[in-house]
Amino acid sequence: MAINAGGSLNSVPSSRKQTLSNNYLDFTSGANDWAQQYLPDLMEKEAEVFGPRTISGFLSKIGAEEAMTADQVVWSEQGRLHLSYTGEITDATTGGGVVTIGNDIDGVAAGANHGIRKNDTVVIASSQGTVKALVTAVAGAAVTCAPYGEANLDVTFDASQGANSVTILVYGSEFKKGDNYDGGSSRGANEPSFKSFSNKPIIMKDYYEVSGSDASRIGWVEVSTEGGQGGYLWYLKAESDTRARFNDYLEMSMLESVKGGAAGGYTGGVADVTDDHLYGLNSGDVTGTQGLFNAIEERGNVTTGITGVNAATDLAEFDAILAEFDKQGAIEENMMFVNRATSLAIDDMLASMNSYGAGGTSYGVFDNSEDMALNLGFSGFRRGSYDFYKSDMRYLNDKATRGSINDAYAAGAIRGMFIPAGSSSVYDQTVGASIKRPFLHVRFRASQTDNRRMKSWVTGSVGAATSALDAMQLHFLSERCLVTQGANNFMLMK
């Protein structure tokens, strides 16, 4: 009978004390390496080389969250109080002169739907001068104005100017004794105007799956998760990273999302989703939602700087921003969320205001000593009647998010945002009343049956068995949208 000896039964001893290929553990070769007697010096702790990797937290600082039960949220915002329009002088002599109304002061077509009435007193201004006048007749978009102290408008203006070349502002009225409103014509009282806006929640999903065998397998790397868990089970790391990434997606979607539409992008079967009252009502449509960046670009203000991408080094840009805020809500307290380059540029700009800080030695702490930490940055400043509080925004700096876009593509770069502090009063059509809300807040779908703010659940046969699947699946879901109220008070820095 023949006996065949098994191969590689034991390690072969060496005549000298030295590390050889046949007596040292190598993780990259074959399974027989585990029979060797020498182990490497394992550094079990996984190194956290990127610091805090999550970027969420921006909306939680400045906004709020509120449940909703509908397919869309609709809100109304106040119109302007005073009457101001642009137009053109179509007749500079008849009856004193005729101004034909074009747009309101925000550029929206007004035409015959303006609010100017007979006996209103107005200021008419253009590049040629300014005239005070009395409205003597109104016929649709044509407003006849008799200037005070002059026979006709042609003394100051000519009819060669183009459309919307003059501005007409109502500042009061003047009536003769016993005269009635508007001479008894059909133009009656002015009704307050408002603008209605809507947004639609989107459904976001993600999941992580680990087989039953892998869930029970111990690794040699000690992991620490974003949620504070630790151990030698690698699936804990993968599950935690998936959850942290999904939480970031919840915020990134509220910043970056745009509505779809027939003009481009995913239409989702909706003929025209640019109509706020039709947007997103059809069940099953994938039509996008309006995020913060798009809301500011569409309804707010955008600054590209005075002299370049980082023009925050000059107070001229801030003075231009203040002038624009004066035209809007004039909200005095504003938060600036900016990228690193803009933050440093603002610090340098403010330091240059100190005549003793030319060498950069007295930025924020003006009573310095050799034992005192030098403060080279500013957390805020006041200019005019406005207070600005500055904060870095990780999303605009991180290379894995907007930071790489800002570095590589100047045309698509976003330097930061001005967000008004406080709350706004608006009419909520769901509640049916005028309520106060933060300028930014997130609406999520929820009812007594299901809360879809941030759902997570486990399926499979690992742990609590719910199916015959030999794996554990962790599911994540949220349905939400962002409400940007008073976008005219926001400023996007590009």
C-alpha positions, 0 to 999 in steps of 0.5 A: 500500500502506498501512502502519499504525504500531504504537501506543505505540512509544516514550515521549513526551519532556517539555519539563520535568524532572518526573514525569508519568503517561506517564513513571513506572512504575506497577505497578497500571496497564497493561503499557505502564508497563514501557516508562517509563524511571523506576523507583521506589526498591524496598525489596526486603526483606520486612519481618518485622513479627510477629517469630517467628511459630511457636508450637511448642516447648512440648512439645519443652521438657518432653516426649519423643517415642516411636514406636508401632506400634498403633492406640492407646496404653494405660497404667496408673497407680497407685491410692492406697496408703491406704484412705479413703472417704466415706459416711453413718451409716445407724445410729448405735447398733447395735453402736456404729454403722454407716457405709455406704460410698459413694465412695472419696476421689477420688469414684469409687463404691466401695460393697461393693468397699471395702477395709475389713476386720474389726479395722481401726482407723478415723477417722470424721470429719464436720462434727460431730466426729471419732471413733476406732473399731474395725471389728467387722463388715463386710457389703457396704457396711455397716461396723459401728464400735465407737468407743473410749471411747464406747458408740455413734456417736450420742454424736458423730454423728446419722443425719440427715446425707446421703450421703457426709457422713462420711469414714472412714480406715483407720489401723491394726488391733487384734486379740485374742490368738489372733484370726485375720484377719477372724474367718475370714470371706470378706473376704481380702487387699486387692489393689492397684488401678490405673487404665487410660487410652488415647489414639488417634493422629490423622492430620494432613495438609496440602500446598502446590502451585505450577505449573511456570510460577510455580516458575520466575518471579522476583519483585521481593520478596526473601523470607526463610523460617522455615527460613532460606532466602532469594531472589526465588522467592515459592513458597519463601516459600509452601512454608516458611509451609505447613511452619511452619504444619503444624508448629504444628498438630502442637503445637496439636492435642496441646494442644486436641484432644478425643475425639468421642463419642455425647454430642456432636461427631463420632462417627465411627461409633463407638457410644461412644468414651468407653470407653477400651478401645473408643476408636478401634479401628475402622479408618477412624473419625475420633474425635479424640484427647485433648489436654493441656487436655482431659486436665487438665480431665477427670483433673487440677485446674482453678483459676479463682482466688480473687478473679478471672481474674488472682487470681495477684496474691494468694498465696492462690491459690498456697496453695490450689494447694499444698494440692491438690498435697499431696493428689496426688503432691506433686511439688516442682518444677513449670513454669508456662507462663502468658500475659502478664497472668498472668506480670505479675501473678505478678511484681507479687505477688512484688515486693509481698513485698519491703517495700522495693519498694513503688515497684517499684524493687527487684524482682529485683536488690536491689543497684541502681545507676544503671548497672545494668539494673533487673530487674522480673521473676521467673523462679521462686520457692519457696513451702512445699516447692514450686519454681515456674519461670515461662515465658511461653507464646507460644500463649496470647499470640499474637493469631492463636492463643489470645491473641485468645480470652483477650482476648475471652472470659473464660469460655473463657480459659486463663491457664496451666498447672502442669506437673510436672517429672521423670518418672513410673513407669507400667506400659506394656502394650505393653512389658509392664514398669514404665517411667519416662516424662516426664509428657508425651510424644508417641507417633507411628506408625512402623515399619521401613517407614514413619515417620509422625512428620513425613513430607514428600514432593514429587510432580508434574513440577517438579524430580524428575518423579513424574507428568504434573502441571505443578506441584509438590506438597509434602505433609505428614503426621503421625500422633500422640497425646499421653500425659498421665500423672499428670494429677492432678499438673497444674493448668490456670489458667482 
